[in-house]
């Protein structure tokens, strides 16, 4: 083979190699890593449904792998390090505490999540409108939300002077500090004293309600932690058993036997994460995707539970409620 033939051969081979690389890139299935606290969350029904609605089919044009800390928050960093080594296209962290762990370990791979705290104050974003880093998603943090929950409790119990706060300190310390600070600030404006009760597992929830009953706490506000989301039924049963009027951050709380709930539609927020995942997989940078805040908050109240507790629900709450359970 003469020199010109070798040159033509080399050019053709190079072109075929480039076409092969391009085809490999085009056919590569994007990978999404779910990073959750508990194995039970791995179903991620709302996130998967949201992705299917956008045209994604697992095993065909998207790969979803779930990683969890087996319920042990302290084991989260090791799990996150393992995720980083696999180099997924997007990491999805559900819950403020898990986002905190993810952001402490990874500042290059895009991270999408739901934050119940302030992502700007946490250092994850420069502003909500232009995050500027590798995190984006949804936050429902607002001082007004805590104030409104306390206002509803005070409307139910007009002479309310003390409120128990149910916390889960085994998770993010900074989140707990934020929750306590904003709750105390909102309560102070209403002339209410905050009393802290901590629970880090189901047995802890039972002990906390026993303590509240002994302390004759007139009402309790359940803060937005994963444990209290997963154990909503238990919280409702303990509140009923010990006769402690309870405001839950989950608006569906009254459908599970609780008194009153006020908050965003958490299932809708989880489905919304699929839109963020899609935008990033299509080439958008998390630094440029605004962090959203929900505009609508739902109120629900259970009149049957109120009657059992000897509480007369004012018309102002009934009219405002999105759902009233008789």
HELIX and SHEET records of a PDB file:
HELIX    1   1 UNK A    3  UNK A   27  1                                  25    
HELIX    2   2 UNK A   39  UNK A   43  5                                   5    
HELIX    3   3 UNK A   45  UNK A   53  1                                   9    
HELIX    4   4 UNK A   73  UNK A   75  5                                   3    
HELIX    5   5 UNK A   76  UNK A   86  1                                  11    
HELIX    6   6 UNK A   96  UNK A  105  1                                  10    
HELIX    7   7 UNK A  143  UNK A  156  1                                  14    
HELIX    8   8 UNK A  173  UNK A  189  1                                  17    
HELIX    9   9 UNK A  202  UNK A  214  1                                  13    
HELIX   10  10 UNK A  226  UNK A  230  1                                   5    
HELIX   11  11 UNK A  232  UNK A  242  1                                  11    
HELIX   12  12 UNK A  251  UNK A  256  5                                   6    
HELIX   13  13 UNK A  266  UNK A  281  1                                  16    
HELIX   14  14 UNK A  286  UNK A  288  5                                   3    
HELIX   15  15 UNK A  303  UNK A  308  1                                   6    
HELIX   16  16 UNK A  315  UNK A  320  1                                   6    
SHEET    1   A 5 UNK A  62  UNK A  68  0                                        
SHEET    2   A 5 UNK A  30  UNK A  36  1                                        
SHEET    3   A 5 UNK A  90  UNK A  94  1                                        
SHEET    4   A 5 UNK A 110  UNK A 115  1                                        
SHEET    5   A 5 UNK A 135  UNK A 139  1                                        
SHEET    1   B 7 UNK A 193  UNK A 198  0                                        
SHEET    2   B 7 UNK A 162  UNK A 167  1                                        
SHEET    3   B 7 UNK A 219  UNK A 222  1                                        
SHEET    4   B 7 UNK A 245  UNK A 248  1                                        
SHEET    5   B 7 UNK A 260  UNK A 263  1                                        
SHEET    6   B 7 UNK A 298  UNK A 302 -1                                        
SHEET    7   B 7 UNK A 323  UNK A 325  1                                        
END                                                                             
